[in-house]
Amino acid sequence: MPVARAVVLIAVAACAICYAAPPCSVTKAASHVFVPPPPYEASPGDGLFYLGSDDFWTILPNNGVWETQHDKTTYDRRKIAWFSKDYWWLSRQESDMRVDGKKLDGGSESVHVSWTTNAFIPERQTSFMLNSIEFPSTGCWEITANWHAHELKFVVWVTPYNASSN
């Protein structure tokens, strides 16, 4: 009985480790952390980092996992913020935004974001572009975002929202 119990405990621990670490090479924060120009917040918050440059950046999770809402046939990653020192919400330049995703771990699935809106934070006098992506499946995805002549490329692990992990 003690051997069987030990095997079960090892299996449970191994499963927890697998979930904690995505099974693909997700984008991690660089050793030199990007800090956006004022008046933007210097840090995006606990468990998050900025990826990009003053010209174009976004916020990613440290663990590389994008939890999604599952809605019948798609996995929807909602509220992705995109920033630029040159973007102002009244300029209506969000129509120049293009976001594409390509599945890296099997199949030839891809996605394209067809809309972008804007947001404004009056207290800080900052604005940003905002959209979401509907993935056809979970797994390892490479995201490429373009705004004017600026590009961001990163890899995330897309998984259904797990209420017990929060």
C-alpha positions in Angstrom: 0.0 0.0 0.0 2.8 2.6 0.8 4.3 2.0 -2.7 1.0 2.6 -4.5 0.4 5.7 -2.4 3.9 7.1 -3.3 3.2 6.4 -7.0 -0.1 8.3 -6.9 1.6 11.3 -5.1 4.4 11.4 -7.6 1.9 11.3 -10.5 -0.2 14.2 -9.0 3.0 16.3 -8.5 4.1 15.6 -12.0 0.7 16.7 -13.4 0.9 19.9 -11.4 4.3 20.7 -12.8 3.1 20.0 -16.3 0.2 22.5 -15.9 2.5 25.1 -14.3 4.9 25.0 -17.2 3.5 25.3 -20.8 4.7 22.6 -23.1 6.1 25.0 -25.7 8.7 27.8 -25.7 6.5 30.8 -24.7 7.8 34.3 -24.7 9.4 35.3 -21.4 10.4 38.7 -20.1 13.8 39.8 -21.3 16.6 40.3 -18.8 16.5 44.0 -19.6 12.8 44.8 -18.8 11.1 47.3 -21.1 9.6 50.3 -19.2 7.2 52.5 -21.2 7.6 56.2 -21.3 5.7 58.5 -18.9 2.8 59.0 -18.3 2.3 55.2 -18.8 2.6 53.0 -15.7 6.2 51.7 -15.2 5.0 48.2 -14.3 1.9 46.4 -15.6 1.3 44.6 -12.3 2.2 41.4 -10.5 2.7 38.4 -12.8 2.9 40.5 -16.0 5.5 42.2 -18.1 5.6 44.7 -21.0 6.9 43.4 -24.4 8.0 45.8 -27.1 9.4 49.3 -27.4 8.2 52.9 -27.0 6.8 52.6 -30.5 4.6 49.6 -29.9 4.1 47.3 -26.9 1.7 45.0 -25.1 1.3 43.2 -21.8 2.1 39.5 -21.4 1.9 37.1 -18.4 5.2 35.9 -16.9 4.2 32.3 -17.3 3.3 32.7 -21.0 -0.2 31.3 -20.5 -3.3 33.0 -21.9 -6.4 31.7 -20.3 -9.5 32.0 -22.5 -13.2 31.9 -22.3 -14.6 28.8 -24.1 -17.7 29.7 -26.1 -18.9 26.6 -27.9 -16.5 26.4 -30.8 -13.8 29.0 -30.0 -11.5 30.0 -27.2 -11.7 33.8 -26.8 -8.8 35.8 -25.3 -10.5 39.0 -24.3 -9.1 42.5 -23.8 -5.6 42.6 -25.3 -4.2 46.0 -24.9 -1.7 47.5 -27.4 0.2 50.7 -26.7 2.3 53.2 -28.5 3.8 56.6 -27.5 2.4 57.8 -30.8 -1.2 56.6 -30.3 -4.0 58.9 -29.2 -7.5 57.5 -29.0 -9.1 60.5 -30.9 -6.8 59.9 -33.9 -8.8 56.8 -34.8 -5.6 55.0 -35.9 -6.7 51.6 -34.5 -8.0 50.6 -37.9 -4.3 50.4 -38.9 -3.9 47.5 -36.4 -3.4 43.9 -37.7 -3.2 40.9 -35.4 -2.6 37.3 -36.7 -2.0 34.0 -34.9 -0.5 30.8 -36.1 -0.7 27.5 -34.3 2.7 26.0 -33.7 1.9 22.6 -32.2 0.2 20.7 -35.0 -2.2 21.5 -37.8 -2.3 24.6 -39.9 -4.8 26.7 -37.9 -4.6 30.4 -38.0 -6.6 33.4 -36.8 -6.9 37.1 -37.8 -8.4 39.9 -35.7 -10.8 41.9 -37.7 -11.6 44.7 -35.3 -9.8 47.0 -32.8 -11.2 49.7 -30.6 -9.7 52.2 -28.2 -9.6 53.0 -24.5 -8.7 56.2 -22.6 -7.5 56.6 -19.0 -8.4 60.2 -18.1 -6.4 60.2 -14.8 -3.2 59.5 -16.6 -4.1 61.1 -20.0 -3.1 57.8 -21.8 -4.9 55.8 -24.4 -4.4 52.4 -26.1 -5.8 50.1 -28.6 -7.9 47.1 -27.5 -9.1 43.9 -29.1 -9.5 40.2 -28.5 -8.7 37.0 -30.4 -10.9 33.9 -30.9 -8.7 30.8 -31.2 -10.2 27.7 -32.9 -8.2 25.5 -30.4 -6.0 25.6 -27.4 -2.2 25.0 -27.6 0.9 26.9 -28.6 0.3 30.0 -30.7 2.6 32.6 -32.3 1.0 36.0 -32.3 2.1 38.7 -34.7 0.8 42.2 -34.3 1.4 45.1 -36.7 0.6 48.8 -36.2 1.9 51.2 -38.8 5.5 50.1 -39.4 5.9 48.5 -36.0 5.7 44.7 -35.3 5.5 42.6 -32.2 5.8 38.8 -32.3 5.5 36.5 -29.3 4.4 32.9 -28.4 1.7 32.1 -25.8 0.1 28.9 -24.5 -3.6 29.2 -25.0 -5.7 27.3 -22.4 -9.3 27.4 -21.2 -9.9 29.5 -18.1 -9.2 27.5 -15.0 -11.2 29.0 -12.0 -9.3 26.8 -9.5 -6.0 28.4 -10.5 -7.1 31.9 -9.5 
